[in-house]
Amino acid sequence: MSTQEAALADADELETAADKRSIYLVFAGLMITMLLASLDQMIFSTALPTIVGELNGVDHMVWISTAYILASTIMMPVYGKLGDQIGRKGLFIGAISIFIVGSIIGGLSHDMTTLIAGRAVQGLGGGGLILLSQAIIADVVPARQRGRYVGAMGGIFALSAVAGPLLGGWFTEGIGWRWAFWINVPLGFLAIASAMAFLHLPKPKLGKPSIDYLGLILVSASATCLVLFTTWGGHTYAWGSAVIIGLIVGCIVTAVAFVIVEKRATEPVIPMHLFSQSNFVLTTVTGLIIGIAMFGALAYLPTYIQMVTGKNATEAGLMMIPMMAGVLVTSVVSGQIISKTGRYKMFPIIGTSIVAVALVLLSRLTPSTSLFVFGIYITVLGLGIGLVSQVLILIVQNTFPASEVGTATAANNFFRQIGASLGSALVGSLFASRLTNLVTERFPAGGESVAENKNSLTPEILWKLPAQIRELIVGAYNDALAPIFLYLVPLVIVAVVLLFFVKEKPLATTIDRSAQPLE
């Protein structure tokens, strides 16, 4: 090798090392932000029974989760589209700032209305945190190398699945549940500082940004109607009532109008040509189903542990550690294998199959089930989840050019969040309705009074009741929730079948910023 060639080789090596250092710094900042967002989704799980008991709002418990998910869902397409048009750094910092404001509102709340409003504002910012983090990784790391990074992101979700309930329990029993909001303020400012210091991204060479306001209004209206009728149906209002029928009709009409508007829009929020790609359709439907199953299960397990086993909030958080271990192992290992081999199709197929098995196991829970057996069940659930979520995003991003990766990622996440909304709302609505009916049935005298008083029933109060009454209520809690897990199994099986039709395309080894959006 000549001196000139050696010098060039050394320069390339130095450039590669510099690129890696830059990517690691960016990735560290993104991990903080994803921790902020994912922690917030789990931190209320152990605090919920105490929060709704203190604020007298068990009937509105579902909205603490649903308000956040709905608001974040509506904003996802906006963040995705604008990120492709104007760049992601400013949007990223703005989303974190909105999230901090929502946290402050929640921390100051003294009634359910203010608390839910704070969660909604959090959602307006939270819709951009995970989405933009995923898109930013696609801006700086080619698909072939991205597996190890998305695997680590899956590890963050695993960490949050345990740290969230643990912190929620610790705050609830110590300095107060409002610190579940206050903790976001310093973390948020740390994430902003990290983004300002380390986030240096290529700016898209597009014209003046354009927002499809009509499309945004229609998709927001459709999503809202969908969540409302699943939340209220069979509980607040009868399924055949004028309100529920009106919401169903409204959901369908606005969804159809949205599709018509998007086909004609210059810069659609969700371009219809995305659906011409079979891999996008298959992974998006699968993501929606996994969202229903995952959030439907995870949202209420810590509450179940406290009410049925008598464990305190901190102990309930500790009981989620086996699930975290499962997610962490399969997420990281699958990410490394994907980066080394370029093969990815088998992972979500195996993962969704394992999730189906876990839901069957969870449906068999009884008040006498040992905590060891419960730990095994949620470990199985974690193993399945770790093989699915991040790989689906990788498949979507590998399907579209860099100029459209934000929009495609947002659209996929949008439908996954719709699934999360449906999962939280449906399971919450079914659980609350079944609980009311079971309590009324099992208390021949005064059952209706007990059912009404469940609004202020905290775990601490429950386990101070006489043993006979407590056992009836605990049995009702178990029988109200456990069978619902079995209802989710057929949906997950559909996802398994769909994933067999995914085409395993080679993962890109470079980032082509000159490629135009697909038509």
C-alpha positions as CSV (number, residue, x, y, z in Angstrom):
1,M,0.0,0.0,0.0
2,S,1.3,3.4,-1.0
3,T,1.8,6.3,1.5
4,Q,-1.2,8.1,-0.1
5,E,-3.4,5.0,0.1
6,A,-2.4,4.5,3.8
7,A,-3.2,8.1,4.5
8,L,-6.7,7.8,2.9
9,A,-7.3,4.5,4.8
10,D,-6.4,6.2,8.1
11,A,-8.6,9.2,7.3
12,D,-11.6,6.8,6.6
13,E,-11.0,5.1,9.8
14,L,-10.8,8.3,11.7
15,E,-14.0,9.5,10.0
16,T,-15.8,6.3,10.9
17,A,-14.7,6.6,14.5
18,A,-15.9,10.2,14.5
19,D,-19.2,9.2,13.0
20,K,-19.6,6.5,15.6
21,R,-18.9,8.9,18.5
22,S,-21.5,11.3,17.0
23,I,-24.1,8.6,16.7
24,Y,-23.5,7.4,20.3
25,L,-23.9,11.0,21.6
26,V,-27.2,11.4,19.6
27,F,-28.4,8.0,20.7
28,A,-27.7,8.8,24.4
29,G,-29.9,11.8,24.1
30,L,-32.6,9.8,22.4
31,M,-32.5,7.2,25.1
32,I,-33.1,9.9,27.8
33,T,-36.2,11.1,25.9
34,M,-37.5,7.6,25.3
35,L,-37.0,6.8,29.0
36,L,-39.0,10.0,29.8
37,A,-41.9,9.0,27.5
38,S,-42.0,5.2,28.3
39,L,-41.6,5.8,32.0
40,D,-44.6,8.1,32.0
41,Q,-46.8,5.4,30.4
42,M,-46.0,3.0,33.2
43,I,-45.5,5.1,36.3
44,F,-49.2,5.5,37.0
45,S,-50.0,1.8,37.0
46,T,-49.2,1.2,40.6
47,A,-50.4,4.7,41.7
48,L,-53.8,4.5,40.0
49,P,-55.7,2.8,42.8
50,T,-54.6,5.4,45.3
51,I,-55.1,8.3,42.9
52,V,-58.7,7.4,41.9
53,G,-59.5,6.5,45.5
54,E,-58.3,9.9,46.8
55,L,-60.0,11.8,44.0
56,N,-63.2,9.7,44.1
57,G,-63.0,8.7,40.5
58,V,-62.7,4.9,39.8
59,D,-65.4,5.3,37.1
60,H,-63.0,7.7,35.3
61,M,-59.8,5.7,36.0
62,V,-59.6,4.7,32.3
63,W,-59.2,8.3,31.2
64,I,-55.9,8.8,33.1
65,S,-54.4,6.5,30.5
66,T,-56.8,7.1,27.6
67,A,-56.5,10.9,27.6
68,Y,-52.7,10.6,27.2
69,I,-52.9,8.0,24.5
70,L,-55.6,9.7,22.5
71,A,-53.8,13.1,22.5
72,S,-50.5,11.5,21.6
73,T,-52.1,9.5,18.8
74,I,-53.7,12.6,17.2
75,M,-50.3,14.4,17.2
76,M,-48.2,11.6,15.8
77,P,-49.0,12.2,12.1
78,V,-48.3,15.9,12.5
79,Y,-44.9,15.3,14.1
80,G,-44.1,12.8,11.4
81,K,-45.1,14.9,8.4
82,L,-43.5,18.2,9.7
83,G,-40.3,16.3,10.7
84,D,-39.9,15.2,7.0
85,Q,-40.6,18.8,5.9
86,I,-38.7,21.1,8.2
87,G,-36.4,18.7,10.2
88,R,-36.8,17.0,13.5
89,K,-34.6,18.9,16.0
90,G,-36.9,21.8,16.7
91,L,-40.0,19.6,16.8
92,F,-38.2,17.3,19.2
93,I,-37.4,20.1,21.6
94,G,-40.9,21.5,21.3
95,A,-42.5,18.2,22.0
96,I,-40.4,17.8,25.2
97,S,-41.4,21.3,26.3
98,I,-45.1,20.6,25.9
99,F,-44.7,17.4,27.8
100,I,-43.1,19.3,30.7
101,V,-46.1,21.7,30.8
102,G,-48.5,18.8,31.0
103,S,-46.5,17.3,33.8
104,I,-46.8,20.6,35.8
105,I,-50.6,20.7,35.3
106,G,-50.9,17.1,36.5
107,G,-48.6,17.8,39.5
108,L,-50.8,20.7,40.6
109,S,-54.1,18.9,40.1
110,H,-56.6,18.3,43.0
111,D,-59.5,16.8,41.0
112,M,-59.9,14.2,38.3
113,T,-60.8,16.9,35.6
114,T,-57.5,18.7,36.1
115,L,-55.6,15.5,36.3
116,I,-57.0,14.2,33.1
117,A,-56.4,17.6,31.4
118,G,-52.7,17.4,32.5
119,R,-52.4,13.9,31.0
120,A,-54.0,15.2,27.7
121,V,-51.4,18.0,27.5
122,Q,-48.7,15.5,28.2
123,G,-50.0,13.5,25.3
124,L,-49.8,16.4,22.9
125,G,-46.0,16.5,23.5
126,G,-45.6,12.8,24.2
127,G,-46.8,12.0,20.7
128,G,-43.6,13.3,19.3
129,L,-41.1,11.8,21.9
130,I,-40.9,8.2,20.9
131,L,-41.9,8.8,17.3
132,L,-39.2,11.4,16.6
133,S,-36.6,9.4,18.5
134,Q,-37.3,6.4,16.1
135,A,-37.2,8.7,13.1
136,I,-34.0,10.4,14.2
137,I,-32.2,7.0,14.5
138,A,-33.3,6.4,10.9
139,D,-31.7,9.7,9.9
140,V,-28.2,8.7,11.1
141,V,-28.0,4.9,11.1
142,P,-28.6,2.7,8.0
143,A,-31.3,0.0,8.3
144,R,-28.7,-2.9,8.4
145,Q,-27.0,-1.4,11.4
146,R,-30.1,-0.2,13.1
147,G,-31.1,-3.5,14.7
148,R,-28.7,-3.1,17.6
149,Y,-30.1,0.4,18.3
150,V,-33.8,-0.5,18.1
151,G,-32.9,-3.5,20.4
152,A,-31.5,-1.1,22.9
153,M,-34.6,1.1,22.6
154,G,-36.7,-2.0,23.4
155,G,-34.5,-2.4,26.5
156,I,-35.6,1.1,27.6
157,F,-39.2,0.1,27.4
158,A,-38.3,-3.0,29.5
159,L,-36.6,-0.8,32.1
160,S,-39.6,1.5,32.2
161,A,-42.0,-1.4,32.6
162,V,-40.3,-2.0,36.0
163,A,-38.9,1.4,37.0
164,G,-42.3,3.0,36.2
165,P,-44.4,0.9,38.6
166,L,-41.6,0.9,41.2
167,L,-41.3,4.7,41.2
168,G,-45.1,5.0,41.1
169,G,-45.4,2.8,44.2
170,W,-42.5,4.5,46.0
171,F,-44.0,8.0,45.3
172,T,-47.5,6.8,46.4
173,E,-46.3,5.4,49.7
174,G,-43.8,8.2,50.4
175,I,-43.7,11.7,49.1
176,G,-47.0,11.5,47.2
177,W,-48.3,10.3,43.8
178,R,-47.9,13.8,42.3
179,W,-44.2,13.2,42.0
180,A,-45.1,10.8,39.2
181,F,-45.6,14.1,37.4
182,W,-42.9,16.2,39.0
183,I,-40.1,13.7,38.1
184,N,-40.7,14.5,34.4
185,V,-39.6,18.2,34.8
186,P,-35.9,17.6,35.5
187,L,-35.8,14.6,33.1
188,G,-37.4,16.8,30.5
189,F,-34.9,19.6,30.9
190,L,-32.0,17.1,30.7
191,A,-33.5,15.8,27.5
192,I,-33.7,19.3,26.0
193,A,-30.1,20.1,27.0
194,S,-28.9,16.9,25.4
195,A,-30.8,17.5,22.2
196,M,-29.5,21.1,21.9
197,A,-25.9,19.9,22.5
198,F,-25.6,16.7,20.5
199,L,-28.5,16.6,18.0
200,H,-27.1,17.6,14.6
201,L,-29.3,16.4,11.8
202,P,-29.4,16.9,8.1
203,K,-32.1,19.3,7.1
204,P,-34.6,18.2,4.4
205,K,-34.4,20.1,1.1
206,L,-38.1,20.6,0.8
207,G,-40.1,23.7,0.2
208,K,-42.3,25.7,2.6
209,P,-43.9,23.4,5.2
210,S,-47.6,22.6,4.6
211,I,-50.1,21.2,7.1
212,D,-53.2,19.4,5.9
213,Y,-55.5,21.0,8.5
214,L,-58.7,19.4,7.2
215,G,-57.1,15.9,7.2
216,L,-55.9,16.5,10.7
217,I,-59.3,17.6,12.0
218,L,-61.0,14.5,10.4
219,V,-58.5,12.0,11.7
220,S,-58.7,13.6,15.2
221,A,-62.5,13.4,15.1
222,S,-62.5,9.8,13.9
223,A,-59.9,8.7,16.6
224,T,-61.9,10.5,19.3
225,C,-65.2,8.9,18.3
226,L,-63.5,5.5,18.3
227,V,-62.0,5.9,21.7
228,L,-65.2,7.4,23.2
229,F,-67.5,4.6,22.0
230,T,-65.1,1.9,23.2
231,T,-64.7,3.7,26.6
232,W,-68.4,4.4,27.2
233,G,-70.1,1.5,25.4
234,G,-71.7,-1.0,27.8
235,H,-70.7,1.0,30.8
236,T,-71.6,4.7,30.8
237,Y,-74.1,4.1,28.0
238,A,-75.8,1.0,26.6
239,W,-74.3,-0.3,23.4
240,G,-77.6,0.3,21.6
241,S,-78.0,3.9,23.0
242,A,-78.2,6.9,20.7
243,V,-74.9,8.2,22.0
244,I,-72.9,5.1,21.2
245,I,-74.6,4.6,17.8
246,G,-73.9,8.2,17.0
247,L,-70.2,7.9,17.9
248,I,-69.9,4.7,15.8
249,V,-71.5,6.5,12.8
250,G,-69.3,9.5,13.4
251,C,-66.2,7.4,13.5
252,I,-67.0,5.7,10.2
253,V,-68.1,8.9,8.4
254,T,-65.1,10.9,9.4
255,A,-62.7,8.0,8.6
256,V,-64.2,7.8,5.1
257,A,-64.1,11.6,4.6
258,F,-60.4,11.5,5.8
259,V,-59.5,9.0,3.1
260,I,-61.2,11.1,0.4
261,V,-59.4,14.3,1.6
262,E,-56.0,12.6,1.9
263,K,-56.2,11.4,-1.7
264,R,-56.6,15.0,-2.9
265,A,-54.3,16.8,-0.4
266,T,-51.0,18.2,-1.6
267,E,-49.2,17.2,1.6
268,P,-51.5,14.6,3.3
269,V,-51.1,13.8,7.0
270,I,-51.1,10.1,6.2
271,P,-50.4,9.6,2.4
272,M,-52.6,6.9,1.0
273,H,-49.8,5.5,-1.2
274,L,-48.2,4.1,2.0
275,F,-50.9,1.5,1.9
276,S,-49.7,0.3,-1.5
277,Q,-46.8,-1.4,0.2
278,S,-47.8,-4.8,1.5
279,N,-45.1,-4.8,4.3
280,F,-46.5,-1.5,5.6
281,V,-50.0,-2.7,5.7
282,L,-49.1,-6.1,7.3
283,T,-46.9,-4.5,10.0
284,T,-49.3,-1.7,10.7
285,V,-52.3,-4.0,11.3
286,T,-50.0,-6.2,13.4
287,G,-48.9,-3.2,15.4
288,L,-52.5,-2.2,16.0
289,I,-53.3,-5.7,17.3
290,I,-50.2,-5.8,19.5
291,G,-51.1,-2.3,20.9
292,I,-54.6,-3.6,21.9
293,A,-53.2,-6.7,23.6
294,M,-50.1,-5.1,25.2
295,F,-51.8,-2.0,26.7
296,G,-55.0,-3.9,27.5
297,A,-52.9,-6.3,29.6
298,L,-50.2,-4.1,31.1
299,A,-52.4,-1.2,32.1
300,Y,-54.2,-3.2,34.8
301,L,-51.8,-5.9,36.0
302,P,-50.2,-3.8,38.8
303,T,-53.7,-2.7,40.0
304,Y,-54.7,-6.4,39.9
305,I,-51.7,-7.4,42.0
306,Q,-52.5,-4.8,44.7
307,M,-56.2,-5.5,44.9
308,V,-56.1,-9.3,44.7
309,T,-52.9,-10.2,46.5
310,G,-52.8,-7.3,49.0
311,K,-49.3,-6.2,48.0
312,N,-48.5,-2.6,48.3
313,A,-47.7,-0.3,45.4
314,T,-43.9,-0.8,45.6
315,E,-44.2,-4.6,45.8
316,A,-46.6,-4.6,42.8
317,G,-43.9,-2.7,40.9
318,L,-41.3,-5.3,41.9
319,M,-43.6,-8.0,40.7
320,M,-43.3,-6.6,37.1
321,I,-39.5,-7.3,37.0
322,P,-39.8,-10.7,35.4
323,M,-41.6,-9.2,32.5
324,M,-38.9,-6.5,32.1
325,A,-36.3,-9.3,32.0
326,G,-38.1,-11.0,29.3
327,V,-38.4,-7.9,27.1
328,L,-34.8,-6.9,27.7
329,V,-33.4,-10.3,26.7
330,T,-35.3,-10.8,23.5
331,S,-35.2,-7.2,22.4
332,V,-31.4,-6.8,22.7
333,V,-30.6,-10.3,21.5
334,S,-32.9,-10.1,18.4
335,G,-31.5,-6.6,17.6
336,Q,-27.9,-7.9,17.6
337,I,-28.8,-10.9,15.4
338,I,-30.7,-8.7,12.9
339,S,-27.6,-6.4,12.6
340,K,-25.3,-9.3,12.1
341,T,-27.4,-11.4,9.7
342,G,-29.8,-9.0,8.1
343,R,-32.7,-11.5,8.8
344,Y,-35.7,-10.3,10.7
345,K,-39.0,-11.9,9.6
346,M,-39.0,-14.8,12.1
347,F,-38.8,-12.5,15.2
348,P,-42.2,-10.9,15.1
349,I,-43.8,-14.2,14.1
350,I,-42.3,-16.0,17.1
351,G,-43.0,-13.0,19.3
352,T,-46.7,-12.7,18.6
353,S,-47.1,-16.4,19.1
354,I,-45.5,-16.1,22.5
355,V,-47.8,-13.2,23.4
356,A,-50.9,-15.3,22.5
357,V,-49.6,-18.1,24.9
358,A,-49.0,-15.5,27.6
359,L,-52.5,-14.1,27.4
360,V,-54.0,-17.6,27.7
361,L,-51.9,-18.1,30.8
362,L,-53.0,-14.8,32.3
363,S,-56.6,-15.7,31.8
364,R,-56.1,-18.6,34.2
365,L,-55.2,-16.3,37.1
366,T,-57.1,-16.8,40.4
367,P,-56.8,-15.2,43.8
368,S,-54.9,-18.3,44.9
369,T,-52.3,-18.3,42.1
370,S,-48.9,-18.0,43.6
371,L,-46.7,-15.0,42.9
372,F,-44.1,-17.3,41.4
373,V,-46.5,-18.6,38.8
374,F,-47.7,-15.1,38.1
375,G,-44.0,-14.1,37.5
376,I,-43.6,-17.0,35.0
377,Y,-46.7,-15.8,33.1
378,I,-45.6,-12.2,32.7
379,T,-42.0,-13.3,31.8
380,V,-43.6,-15.2,28.9
381,L,-45.5,-12.0,28.0
382,G,-42.2,-10.0,28.1
383,L,-40.3,-12.5,25.9
384,G,-43.0,-12.1,23.2
385,I,-43.2,-8.3,23.3
386,G,-39.5,-7.9,23.1
387,L,-39.4,-9.8,19.7
388,V,-42.1,-7.7,18.1
389,S,-42.5,-4.0,18.7
390,Q,-39.1,-2.5,17.5
391,V,-38.7,-5.0,14.6
392,L,-42.0,-3.8,13.1
393,I,-40.7,-0.2,13.0
394,L,-37.5,-1.4,11.4
395,I,-39.5,-3.2,8.6
396,V,-41.5,0.0,7.9
397,Q,-38.5,2.2,7.8
398,N,-36.7,-0.2,5.4
399,T,-39.7,0.0,3.0
400,F,-39.6,3.8,2.4
401,P,-36.9,6.3,1.4
402,A,-35.2,8.6,3.9
403,S,-37.3,11.6,2.7
404,E,-40.5,9.8,3.9
405,V,-39.3,7.8,6.8
406,G,-40.8,10.1,9.4
407,T,-44.2,10.1,7.8
408,A,-44.2,6.3,7.4
409,T,-43.0,5.8,11.0
410,A,-45.7,8.2,12.3
411,A,-48.4,6.4,10.3
412,N,-47.4,3.0,11.7
413,N,-47.1,4.4,15.3
414,F,-50.5,6.1,14.8
415,F,-52.3,2.8,14.2
416,R,-50.4,1.1,17.0
417,Q,-51.5,3.9,19.4
418,I,-55.0,3.5,18.1
419,G,-54.6,-0.1,19.2
420,A,-53.3,1.1,22.6
421,S,-56.3,3.4,23.0
422,L,-58.7,0.5,22.1
423,G,-56.8,-1.9,24.4
424,S,-56.9,0.5,27.4
425,A,-60.5,1.6,26.7
426,L,-62.0,-1.8,26.0
427,V,-60.3,-3.6,28.8
428,G,-61.0,-0.7,31.2
429,S,-64.6,-0.5,30.1
430,L,-65.2,-4.3,30.3
431,F,-63.4,-4.5,33.6
432,A,-65.4,-1.7,35.2
433,S,-68.7,-3.0,33.9
434,R,-68.0,-6.6,34.9
435,L,-66.7,-5.5,38.3
436,T,-69.9,-3.6,39.0
437,N,-72.1,-6.5,38.0
438,L,-70.1,-9.1,39.9
439,V,-70.1,-7.0,43.1
440,T,-73.8,-6.4,42.9
441,E,-74.5,-10.1,42.3
442,R,-72.2,-11.3,45.1
443,F,-73.6,-9.0,47.8
444,P,-77.3,-10.0,48.0
445,A,-77.9,-7.3,50.5
446,G,-76.6,-3.8,49.7
447,G,-74.7,-4.9,46.6
448,E,-75.6,-1.8,44.7
449,S,-74.2,0.4,47.5
450,V,-70.9,-1.6,47.6
451,A,-70.7,-1.2,43.8
452,E,-71.1,2.5,44.0
453,N,-68.5,2.8,46.8
454,K,-65.9,1.0,44.7
455,N,-65.0,4.5,43.4
456,S,-63.3,5.3,46.7
457,L,-62.0,1.8,47.4
458,T,-58.2,1.8,47.7
459,P,-56.0,-1.3,48.3
460,E,-55.3,-0.1,51.8
461,I,-59.0,0.3,52.6
462,L,-59.9,-3.1,51.0
463,W,-57.4,-5.1,53.1
464,K,-58.8,-3.5,56.3
465,L,-62.3,-4.9,55.6
466,P,-63.6,-8.0,57.3
467,A,-62.3,-11.1,55.7
468,Q,-65.6,-12.4,54.3
469,I,-66.4,-9.1,52.6
470,R,-62.8,-8.7,51.4
471,E,-62.8,-12.2,49.8
472,L,-66.0,-11.4,47.9
473,I,-64.5,-8.2,46.5
474,V,-61.2,-9.8,45.7
475,G,-62.9,-12.6,43.9
476,A,-64.9,-10.1,41.9
477,Y,-61.8,-8.2,40.9
478,N,-60.1,-11.4,39.7
479,D,-63.2,-12.7,37.8
480,A,-63.8,-9.3,36.3
481,L,-60.3,-9.0,34.8
482,A,-58.8,-12.5,34.1
483,P,-61.2,-13.7,31.5
484,I,-60.7,-10.6,29.4
485,F,-57.2,-11.7,28.6
486,L,-58.6,-14.7,26.8
487,Y,-60.8,-12.4,24.6
488,L,-57.6,-10.9,23.2
489,V,-56.1,-14.2,22.0
490,P,-58.0,-14.6,18.7
491,L,-56.8,-11.1,17.7
492,V,-53.2,-12.0,18.3
493,I,-53.5,-15.2,16.3
494,V,-54.7,-13.0,13.4
495,A,-51.4,-11.0,13.7
496,V,-49.4,-14.2,13.6
497,V,-51.0,-15.3,10.4
498,L,-50.5,-11.8,8.8
499,L,-46.8,-11.7,9.6
500,F,-46.2,-14.9,7.5
501,F,-47.0,-12.7,4.4
502,V,-44.3,-10.1,5.2
503,K,-41.6,-10.0,2.4
504,E,-38.1,-10.1,3.9
505,K,-36.4,-7.4,1.8
506,P,-32.7,-6.8,2.3
507,L,-31.9,-4.1,4.9
508,A,-30.4,-1.0,3.4
509,T,-26.7,-0.5,4.2
510,T,-26.6,3.2,3.4
511,I,-29.0,6.2,3.9
512,D,-30.0,7.6,0.5
513,R,-31.2,11.1,1.1
514,S,-31.7,11.9,-2.6
515,A,-34.4,9.3,-3.1
516,Q,-37.9,10.8,-3.6
517,P,-41.1,9.7,-1.8
518,L,-42.8,6.6,-3.3
519,E,-45.8,7.3,-5.4
